[in-house]
């Protein structure tokens, strides 16, 4: 249980961007600097124009430049006792570290664990990782995985390394491969799907992505690895990295991912739920930063193998 220890108001303040936050997104800069302010509040003050960069309103994804002046409005903070991760969780995450070199940390994220806390979640992967060991206390997410997705997730232990990895992602030099199990037989051996996807925020705060002419171009290569009369295992190679890209594209093809409660089919999910499958069958198999010689893979979940064998061939 979180107990509020103190509460106080802070006056208007300004921050001049230094080399540490050069080329960092505005939202990520504020999240890093305003540690006692919830993410939802940070996005709210940016959206309302209360945060100003060089006197102007800015969007959360604005890339900061050295000597930019960020105006931060007055706000109230509540200093709280830190949410503590259970010993079993920190031990599980420590066991799932599959890469730890040069201030880059890659884990095989368990399904069901959010990448970070917020939106009603007190604790996510990043908060728990920071509690594994003091040397991980400054860990930052390089990218995110949906709560129901397992597999390779990349963290940085230094701000300079975070900037490098973010640049590689932004410039499209990172290769990502996923495994997905979809309902019914996928008709294509190999296919590249291009669609225009747009992200909407619902009143609940949830993100929902739709295909629309004014959306961003989203490209995925799909390869059928194994199938039977009921399910199909796909290898999905991302050529762009849009929110929920794979999930939306396979759903629009009429073959949603099993266990996907947002874009899937209720009857399909119920069928497998009754057979003990409670998760979304999407797994981040590989991530590769070829320009900086970082490659990592996360073993395919045993459940993926079982569902293909149990349904027969």
N, C-alpha and C positions, 0 to 999 in steps of 0.2 A: 504494500500500500504506500502511495506517495504522500508524504506530509510536507505541507508548505511551511518553510522555516521563516522566511522574511519576504516582504514585498516592498518595492520602492519604485519611484518614477525617475526616469532619466531624461534630461533635457535634450534639446536639439544638439546633434553633434555632427562633425564632419570628419571624413577620412580621406586622406590623399593617397591614391593608389601607388604602392611601391613595387619593386621588382617581384616580390613574392606573389602578388595578385595580378600582375600584368598578363593579359590575354585570358584571364579567368572570367567565367560568366558572372554577371552581377548577382544572381540568386545564390550561386555557390560561394561567392565572396562573403555575402551577408550571413549565410548559414554558418560559415566557418568563424566569422568574427562575433556574431551575436549568439553565442552558445546557449544563453538562457531564454532565448525567444523562440517559440514554436515555429516550425516551418510554415504552418498555415498562416500565422501572423505575418511572417516575412513576405510571403506571396501576396497577402492582402495589402500591405502598405506599398508594395511595388505597383500592384494593379491600380490602386487608388491614386497613384501619382504622388504619394507622400515622400517617396524616395526620389531624389533628383541626382542626376549625374551631370556635372558642369551646368547646373541650373535647369536642365530639361528632364521631362518624364522619360523613362526608359523601360524597355521590356526586360523580363527576367533573363533572357538569353543574350543580352548585350555583352559583347566582349570588351573588357576594360583595358584602358591604355595607361601606361605609366603617367603619373601626375594628374590623372582624372580626379575630380573632387566629388565625392559622394556625400550628399546631405542625408542624414538619417533623422527622422522625426522623433519627437518625444514618445516614449512608450513605457509601459509598466512591465516590470519583470517580476516573476515569482521564482525565487530560488528554492529549488526542490532537492530532496534527497535523490541521488542517482538511482535509476532503475537498475537493479542488479540482476544479471543473468544467472541462471542456475548453474551449478557446477557441472551437471550433466550436459547442458547446452554448450558451455565453453569447451568441455572435453571433446564433445562431438565435433565441434568446428575445428578444434586443433587437429583432430585425426583426419579431417577432410582437407587440410592444406596440401595442395599438390604442387605448388611452386612457391619458393621463397628465396628470391635472389635480387640483389641490387635495388632494394626498397620496393619491389613489386611482389605482391601477395596474391595468389590465385587459389580459390577454394572450390570444391565441389559442393555447391549449395544444396542443402536438403530441401525437398519440396515442402510447402506449407510454412516456410519462414520468409517473411518479408525482407526486402533488401535493407530497409531502414524503418524506424518507428515513425509514428504520425498517423493521422486520420483514425484515431481511436486505438492504435497499436502502441503499447508502451515501449516495446523493445523490438528491434530488428537485427538483422545479421551484423550490420556495421557497429551498432552499439555493443553487441555481444563480443565481437572480435576485439574491440578495444579493451575488453576486460580479461582477455586470455593471458596477456603478458604486458608489462609496462612498455616494452619495445613496440607494441602495436597501438599505443594510446592515441597516436595522431593519424591512424589509418583513415583513408577517404575512399569512397566508392568512385571507381573510374566509369562504371556504367551500372545499370540495374537489370535485374531479372524479375519477372512477375512472381508473385508469392507462390503460385502453384507450379512454377518451373524449377527444375533441378539443373545442376551442372555448373560449368565454368563461370565464375564471377571474379572480376579483377579489382583489386584494391591497391592503392598506393600508400606508402609510408612517408613520402616526402612530397612537399608542394611542387618542387621542380620536376620530379618524376611524374606527378599528376598532370602537369602541363604538357609534358612530352607525350604521354599516352593519350590525352585528350586531343592533341593535335593529330596524332596518327588516326584516331577515329574520325575526327572531323574531315580530314582529307581523304577518307575512304581507303586507307591503306591497311585496314584490319580485316582479316578473313574470319568469318564466324560460320560454324556448321551446327545445326540442331538435328535431333531425332524427334519425330512426331509419329504417333499412332493414330490413324484416322479410321472412322467407321466406314465399312464397305470397301470394295476393291477400288483403289485409285487407278483410273483407266490409262494413265500415261507411264511409260517407262522413264522418260526424262522430259521435262518441260520447264520453260522459263516463263514466269507469270509477271506481267507488268500491270500495275493498277495505281490509281491516284487515290491516296488515303488521306483522310482529314480527321484530326483529333478533336472531339467535343468533350466539354466538361459538363456533366449532369449536375443537377441541383444538389445531389448528395455528395458532390466532390469527386465522384468516380469518373474515370476516363472511358470514353466509348468511341471507337474508331469506325468510320463509315467510308465507303468508296463513293467518290463524288468528283465531277470534272475539275473542280477547283482545289482538289487535294494535291499532296506532294507525291511525285513519282516514286513508286516503291517496287523493287525488283527482287525476286527470289527464284533460284533454281531448285527444282524438286526432282529427286531421283527415287524411284521405287526400289527398295532393297529386298523386301520380302512381303508376301501377302497370302491371304487365304480367302475364303468366302465371306468372312465377317470383318476382318480388319486388315490394315496395311501399314507397314513400317516405311516411313519416308525419311530420306536425308534432305535437309533443307539448307541451302547455302544462301546466306544473305548478301545481296549486292548493294542494298541500302539498309539502313537501320531505323525504320519507323516503328513507332509504338504499336504493339500487337500485330505487326505485319504478317507473320506466318499464320497466326490464328484467324485473322480476317480473310486472308486469301484462300486458305483451304476451305473455310466455311462458305465463302462465296462460290467455290467450285462444287458445293454440295457434299463435301466430305469433311465435316468438322472434326477437330481433335476430341478424342474421348476424354470426358471429364471437364471440358471447357464450359463453365457455367455462364459465361458472358456471351460467347459466340456459337456455342454448341447446340445440340438438339436434346431436349428434355428427355424424350423416350430413350435415346441412345445412352445418355448419362445414367438414367434410372436403371436400365438393363445391367450396366456394368457395376453400378453402385451396389445392387443387390448381390453381386458376386464378389464384393469386398474391395472393389477398386474405387477409392475415394479421391484420388488425385487427378490432376490434368496430366495427360501423357505427352509432355513436351520436355525435352532435355537438351541443355546446351552442351553439345558433344565436344567441340573444339573451338579454340580461339588462337589466332596466329597474328603476331606483329612482325611480319617478315623484315621490315626495314631496321628493326632494333633487335632481331634475333630472339624473340620470345614466342615459344609455342607450347601449348598445353592442351591436354585432352582429359576428359572425365569419363570414367567407365560407364557404359550403358547400364541403367538400372536393371536389376534382376527381374523386376515386374514386367519390363518390356519383353524380355525373352519368354517369360511364362505365358503371357497373354497370347503370343503368337503360337506357341506350342500347344497350349491347352485347347485352343479353338480348332486344332487340326489343320491339315494342309490339303 
